[in-house]
Amino acid sequence: MCLRSGELFSETRTAVMPTLKNFPTPRSPRTFGEKSGTLIDPQALMAIKNLELRAKVVVEGFWSGLHRSPYHGFSVEFTEYREYTPGDDPRYLDWRLYARSDRYYIKKFEDETNLRCHLLVDNSRSMDFGSLPYTKAQYANTLAATLAYFLYLQGDAVGLLTFDEQIRDYLPARHRTGHLRHMMLALEKPAGGTFTDLGAPLKRIAEMVTRRALMVLITDLLAPIEALERNLSSLGACGHEVLLFQVLDPAELTFNFEKAVLFHDLESARDLYIDPVAARKDYLKKIETHNAAARATCQKLGIGCHQLVTDQPLEVALFDFLRARMQRGRKVKRTGARQTRS
């Protein structure tokens, strides 16, 4: 049995493990799915072999759910669009967006916007674990593909960086014919490398991306987090907005193994013979301490941190993404208003 979290029992190492407008925020993302009845079972979704088709199914189900839910009638306000006002040239109306939202939007040209999104996806070997019929890597790559497909449909420029201990693939943020397909091909590559190193890719992306952008980091965070604050704060210092999705397998949070078994660390290749019943209490304490430290670091830096378990429908992640954009937009507007009054 392979489980990166086995390293938590080592005594010598640290425990590792588009803006919305006029849209009411429900108490829980699951409320949206329960009332609209559109959540797609992840196992059924992962049975679809084509990654782009999986992303399309999630996005279209999400749009359909919003229209059938009590939260219909919202407007999605991305930087490449603005709402139509009398006097605007109707030639620039986006009829596809109108068909989805029942609202009129004007396309803005690329030089009129500064919003770009970069998806930073962890493809280290720890992501290759899965107690379900699919791995964390497959789930994370489907999440990245879903966000890419969703933003691409809205006209946003989307980029991709995959990494383990070093950068594996990098595609700059663009919105052009064929770019989405290149991203899907990069995301379909299997997880590799050895260990997870968040420092190198975050430092590199800060050097490569000079224009302000939205950075979406997708990782299991099963790595020492001592340097996490420094690396994430460097992105903020460059003017980037950062959003983090921590992807974990259910077994990593519950450690619901019953029999003593040999655990194999996917990244260090170490083998640990463990009695789960005896070790469960200590493990759960350490994993919660690790995750709490990560959440505290993100909160300190003003970074949205969302934990996703791989048995959760991906519509929940898409909802969290949009809600984070909405909250960020409101914060920026309030800050701008205060500056204007001063």
N, C-alpha and C positions, 0 to 999 in steps of 0.2 A: 504493500500500500504506500502511495506517495503523498506526502503532506508537508509542505514547506513549514507549517507552523510547528513541526516537531522541534525546531530550533528554540522554541520557547522554554524547553527544559534544560538547555545548556546552562551550566553554572559560570561559564567563562565569557559569555557574550550577552549583549543586551537583548532583551526580549524583542522579537521582531514579529512580527506578523505582517432674442427678439423682444423685445419689450412688450408687455401687455397693457392695454388701455381700456378703462371701463369694464374690467373683468373682475368680478368678486372672487376673493380668495377663500376657498373652502377650508375647513379645519384640517383636513387630511387629503393627500393626493388620492388615496384609495376611495374617498367619497365620490370623486369624479367617475371612477370606473364602476363603482357599485350602482350608481344611479343611471349611468348611460348603458351599462351592460356590454361594454365593448372591449374589456381587457382580454388580451390574447394570451393563452397559456404558453409560457416560455418553451416547454418541451415540444409543443406542436409547432411553435415558430422555428425552433432550431432544427426541426426535421426538414425545413426548406433548405436545400443545398446552396442555392444561389444567394450570396450575401446581399446584393443590391435588391433582390426581390424581397428578402426578409425586411430590409429597411423600408421598402415601399409599403409592405403590408402594415407595419407599425404606424407609419405616418398617415396613411389613408384611414386606418382604424381610429387614430387619434382625432383627425378632423371630423370623421363621422360621429364619434362619441361626443365631441363638443357641441355639434349641431343638435344632437338628440338629448343632451343633458340640460339641466336647469341653468347652465352657464353659457348658453348660446347667445349670439348677438354681440359678441365682443369684437374688438378690432385689434389685429396684430400689427404693430407699428415697428417695422424694421427701418434701418437707416437708408436702405435703397428705395423706400416708399414714403409717401406722405398722403394724407387723406385729401381727396378731391374737394376743391372749393370752387364756387361759381367764378367763371372767368378763365379757369385753366384750360389748356389746349386738350380737347378730348382725344386727340390722336395718341397721347401718351397714357391713356387709361390701360390698366392691366386687367384684361377681361378674365384671365384664368384665376387670378386672385379674387375677382368679383364673384366668380362662380362658387368659390369655396367659402367666402366670408359674407356675401350679400352686401358688400360695401365697396364704394368706388375709391380706388387708389391710383395715384400718379407715379409712374416710374421716375426715379431720379437717376441721373447719369453717374457713372463711376467717379468722376472727379468731384461730385457733390457730396460724397460720403467718406467717412473715415473708419467705418466699422468693418473689421475683418475678424474672422474666427480661425484660430489654430487649434486643432485637436491633437493633444499630446497623449499617446497611447502606450501603456506599459506592455511590452511583449517579452518580458523576462520569463525564465523557466518556471518561476513560482505561479505564473498565470496559467500554466498548463495543468493545474490540478482541478479536479472536478469530481464530486461525489454523485452528481447527476449525469445523465447521458451526454452532457456537454461540459466543457471546461470554462473556467473564468475567462480565459483568453477569447474563446468564441463568443461569450456573452459581451465582453468589453468591446470587441471588434464590431459586434452587431449594434451596440450602443453608439459607437463612433460613426458607423455607417448610417444609422438612423438620423443622428444630428446633422451629418454632412448632407444627406438627402433632403432633410427638412429645410435647412438653410439655403441649399442650392436652389430649391424650388422658389424660394423667396427672392432670389437674385443676389444673395450675400456671397462674398468672396470667402472661400473655405480652404484652409490648408491642413496638412497632416504631418506629424512627426511621430514615428514609432521608435521605441528605444528599449534596451535592456541595460547593460553596463555602459553602452555607447549608443549613439544614434544609428538606427538601422536604415530607415527611409525618411526622406524629407521632401515634401511637395509644398511649394509656397502657396499662399492664399490667392486663389484665382476664381473667376467665374467665367468659364468659357467652355465651348463644346469639347467633350472628351475628358475634361479634367476630373469629373466625378467618377468616371470609369477607371481612371488611373488610381484614384484613391481607393476604390473598391479592390483593385488588384493588389495594392500594397497591404490592405487590411486582411486579405485572405491568406497571407503568408503565415506559416505556423510560428508559434512562440519558440524562441531560441536563446542564445547567449547563456550566461551563467547566473550572475546575481543582479539584483535591482540597484541601480544607482540613479537617484533622482537628480543629483547635483550636476552631472555632466550635461544631460539633455536640457535642463532648465537654464543652465549657464549659456549653452550654445544657442538656444532659441532667443535668449535675450540679446545676444550679439547679432543674430541674423535678422531679427524683425525690428526695424527701427520705427515703423509707423505704429501708432496706438492700435491695440487689437484685444479681442477677447480670447483668453487662453483657457481651454477646457482640458484639465488633466484627468485622465482615466487610469487608475492604478489600484492595486490591492494594498498598497502602503506597507507591505510586509518587508520592511527594511528599517534600519535605524533611522529615527526621526530627529536626531540631534541637529542635523544640518538642514532640516526641512524649512525651518523659519528663515534661515539665511537665504536659501535658494528661492523660496517663494517671494520673499520681500524684495529680492533683486528685480523680479518681474514687475512688481508694483512700483518700484522706483523708476522703472522705464515708462510708466504711464499705462501699463497693461492692466486690464481687469482679469481676475483669475477665478475660475470655478472648478471645484474638485469633486470627482465622483470616485468613492472608494468601493471597489467591487470585491465582494467576499463570497465564498461558498458557504452554504448553510452549515456544513460540518465544521468549518473553521470557527463558527460562533457558538455552536452547541457541543462540539466534541462528543457526539453521540455514538461513539464506538463502544462495543461491549466486551470484546475479547482482546486479550493481550496479543499484540501484533508488532511486526517490525516496520517502523516508519522510515521512509527514505526521503531525505531532504533533497528536493529537486534542484536546488541551486548549489549547495555545497557538496552534494553526493554523499553526505554522512548517513549512516544507518543508526537508528535508535530503537531499541526494543522497549516498549512501553506497555504498562498495564493501564488502559484508559480509565478504569473505575477509580484507581488510586490517584491518578494524575489529573483527573478532570477538574477538581476544585482549584488546584494551583494554576492549571492552564487557563481556565475561565477568568480568574483574577488577573492574570498577566495580559491576556488579550484585551480585556476591558481597560486596563491601565494604559496599554499602548494606544488603543483607539481614542480614549479620552484625551490623551496627550496630543494626538493629531488634531482632534476637534478644537482643543484649546488653542493650539498654534494657529489654526485657520481663523478662529474667532478673533484672536488678537490682531491678526493682519487684515481683518475685514473680508475674508475670503469665504464664499459659500462652500460648505462641505456637506455632501450628501452620501450616505452609506447605502449601497445597493447590494442586496443578496440575490444570488443568481436564480432563485426561484420566484423573484418578483417580475411581474409583467413590465416590459420596457416602456409602455405608455406612462408608467409612474415616473420614470427617469425623464422622459420628454416633458412631462408636466412640471417636474421640479426645475428643469432647465428654464422653461418659460416663466415660471413664477420668480426664479432668481433674477431674470432679466427685468421683470416688472418691478420688483423691489429695488433693484439697482437704479432703474429709471426714475422712480419716485424720489430716491435719495438724492440723485443728481439735480432734479428739479428743485427740491427744497434748498439744497446748497446754493444753487444759482439764485434763488429768490432772496436768500439772506444776503448774498453778495451785492445784489442789486439795491436792496434797501440801505445797505451801509454806504 
